[in-house]
Amino acid sequence: MSDTRSAPLRRPARIVLTGGPGGGKTTAADLFRREIGECVALVPEAATMLFTGGFPRVDLPAAVRAAQAAIFHVQRNHEDVYASLYPGRLLLCDRGTVDGAAYWPGDLDEFFAGLGTSLAAELARYDAVVFFETAAAGGHDICSANSARIETTSQAVQLDLRLRQIWSGHPRFHLVAHNPSFFKKITAGLETMERLVRELTASDELRAATELVPSC
């Protein structure tokens, strides 16, 4: 007799797009979503949602800690909402829960301990990381229409270095380096994302097939 108990739902695969301000990740995510269509669901950046929605942005350390804690929880729950809404799709996350550590006015341990988690636990939420190096690394201006982006060129470079140091601990970390040609950089990023989607989709299909095989 077959087991009629419901199998636990598999967590949708997640690819996080990150990098310093002005790296092109949001542009790449939108282009990729348009190209792939219903295969993926794009999870918007939590920080932009909060800051453009009226959340105060202040430089005082206590205020920065409060803001980053809020962003962390919105990001985490936002991903979980999208996972529930689109159970059959791969999630493409515009930044992840780890990003706040680079903006935190303290060390990494303080950030994760204060949020009741760890770097290892948060990295494990994602199946792959695509890191778009900021254009500021090549001396390019990073001005944009995004009102939530207030960093200077030097600040963007420092954030990029710190984010890269933190995220590079992921076993599936992929760097999309700065290129004087934005078109070539975005193309390289899209190719990386496309390859990862193929790999993760194939892995998920294999895992699903394996779960259907009856045990002895």
N, C-alpha and C positions, 0 to 999 in steps of 0.2 A: 504494500500500500504506500502511495506517495505521501510525502509530508505536505499537508495543506497549510502549514503555518506561513505567514507572509515573511518573505525574506527582507532583511533590513535594507533600506534605501541606500544606495551608494552616493557618496558625496560627489557633486559635480567637480570635474577637474578645474583648477584655477591657475591662470597665468597672470602674474602681476607685472604691470608696466610701471617703471619707476625711473629715477634719475634726478639730477639737479634741475632747478627752474630753467626753462628755455631749452629743453632737450628734444622736444618734438613728440613726446610720448602720446599726448592727447590727440594730436593731429593723426598720428599713426593708428591709434586705436579707432578713431572715427572712420578712417579710410578702410581699415581692415574689416570693421563691422559692416560697412557698405558692400564690401567685396564678398565676404563669406555669408552674410545674411543671417538666416535663422539657425546656423550652426553654433553661434556664440551669442552671449548676452553681455553687453558692456555695462560694468558697474562704475558709475561716475565717481569722481574724486570727492571724498567727504569734506576735505578742507575748503575747497572752492564752494561747495554747497553751503557750508556754515558761514563763511566770511562774506559771501555775496548775499546771504540771506539776513544779514544784520547782526551776526555774532560779533561782539567787540574784539578788536585786535589791538592789544596793548603790549608794550615792550617790557613791562614789569615782570620779573621772574615768576612771581606767584600767579600772575595772569596768564603767562605763557604756559605754565604747568596745567592750569585749569583748562585752557583752550586745547592743548594737545591731548589731555585726558578725554575731553568731549569728542574730539576728532577720532580718537582711537575707538571709542565705543560706537560712534555712528558708523565708522568704516566697517567694523566687525559685524554689526547688526544689519547694515545695508547689504553686505555680501550674503548673509544668511537669508535675508528676504529674497534676494535675487535667486539664490539656490532653490528656494521653495517655489518661486514663480516659474522658473525655467529648469526643471529637474533634468531635462534631456539635453541641455546645452552646456558647453564649456563657458566658464565665466572669465571674462577679460577684465581685470581690475585696474582701474586708473589709480595707481598707488595702492599700498597695502597697510596693514596694521603696524608694520615695522617702521614706516617712514617717520612717525612722530619722534622716534628716538634721536634723529638727527637734529631736530628743532628743540629738543628738551634742554633746559638750562642746567644740566647736571650730567652725571655719567649714565652709561647704559643700564647698569644694574639698578640704579634708582628708578629709572623710567619703567622698566618691566616689573620690578618688585612692587612699585606703587600701584600698578594696574593688575596685580595678582597673576602675573604670567611670567614667561621667560622668552628670551630670544629664540631658543630652540623650538619652543612650542609655537611661536608665531611664524617662524620660517616654515614649519611643517604644515601650515595652513595652505601653502601654495605648492603647486606641482612644478612650476618653473618661474624664473625671473628674467625679464628682458629689461636691461638697464640702458637707457638713452642718455649718453653723456651730454651735459649742457653745452650749448654753443659758446657760452662764456669761456669755456676751456680753450677755445681758439681765438679769444679776444673779440668775439662778435657781440653785438648789442642784443639783449634779450627782451627788449620792450615788446609788449603785446597788448591786445585789447582786453586781456583778462585783468580785471580790476583787483583780483585777489593776489596778483603777483606784484610784490613791492620790493623784491630783493635787488640790490645793486649787482653789478657784474662780479665784483670780488666776493660778495656774499654767496652768489650762485655757485661760484667755483668751490668755495669752502663747503657748502652744503652738498655739492656733488661728490666731493671727496669723502665726506663723512657717510653719506648714503651708500656709496660704493663699498666702503670698508665694512659696513654693517651687512648689506645684502649679499656680498660676495661669499659669505659663509654658506649660502644655499648650494646644494650639490648640482643644481641645474641652473646655474647663473650664466647669463649670456650678455656680453657687452656689445652695444651698438655705439661705436666710437664716433666722436665728432668728425665731421667731414665738411670742408668748405662748401661743398655742394649739398644743400638741404635735400634736394631730390634724391641724390645717391644715398644719403644717410637714411631717409625714409624708406627707400627701396630695400636697403639692407635690413632694416628693422622689420619690414613686412615679410621678407623672405624668411627671417628667423622665426617670426610668429607663425607663418604658414607651416613651416617644418615642425614646430612644436605641437601645433594643433593636430597634424597628421599622426605624430608619435603618440600623443596622449589619447587621441581617439582610438587608435589601434590598440593601445594598452587597455583602455576601458572596455572595448569590445571583447578582447581576449579574457579579461577578468569576468565579464558577464557570462561568456560562454562556459568558463570553468565552473561558475556557480551553478550552472544548469546540469552539470554532470553529476549523477547520483553517486553518493559515497558507497563504498563496499560494506 
